Amino acid sequence: MGRLEQKVAFVTGAASGIGAACALRFAEEGAYVVGLDTAQPDPPRWKRVCGAAPGASFHLGDVRDEAAMAEAVSAVVAELGRIDLLVNSAGVAGGGPVHALAMEEWNRVLDVNLKGTFLACKHVLPHMLARTSGSVINIASVEGIEGFEGGSAYNASKGGVILLTRNMAMDYGRRGIRVNAICPGFIQTPLAENVFGGALAEQLARVVEATQLGRLGQPEEIAGAALYLASDDASYVTGQSLVVDGGYTTGHRVGIGRLLGLE
């Protein structure tokens, strides 16, 4: 028996990166998985999802589009009867110094990262309320906890996701619904590669140096945290922002560890 046996999981941003890793891990643990993304999923990975969870399906849709979101959620419930687990992983990077940030860029980032999370929750929660059970997992970021140079819109959006998570945990806890966030550090995904490619390679090296484990994280490591929050092992956990960052936000190393023979 898997830890999510017979559960129905709806995963946004499921085509790649963290969302795809969550879809696969949940499927391997026995969940029926339905993915949503604006892009087609990677065929080999989604083949593995379908192999682990026969009946897994994928919807093309934009989390910013309320009508499309409502239609996708209704289709899942019509086919599978319910949604037990929601993973909000759809996200984009973006930002810049506020004085130079175009309104279009601010709206794009906030609309996908924060509004998209809101819309998925808005349309899934009524079905969870009807069953008085469910687990919502919002993918936030360590950049929602502390700032990062040039990340104004992204930082604001992920900070919003963290507070939205806490609010929903208060609103729905007495109805049997747990709501938590995961705050990944710097994870090796297509999103990170787009941000730190080319001219920012030196900055990525500095990020790795500032991470206590000395490496980037992998999407599968975030999926493992999501599995915990989705499972009954986290039955008394709600309203939390679980940081999974290799120690990036722990503190600062200045070389003393080397003097002590620890590096």
Beta strands, then each sheet from edge to edge (+ up, - down):
strand 1: 8-12
strand 2: 32-37
strand 3: 57-60
strand 4: 85-88
strand 5: 134-139
strand 6: 177-184
strand 7: 241-244
sheet 1: 3+ 2+ 1+ 4+ 5+ 6+ 7+
end
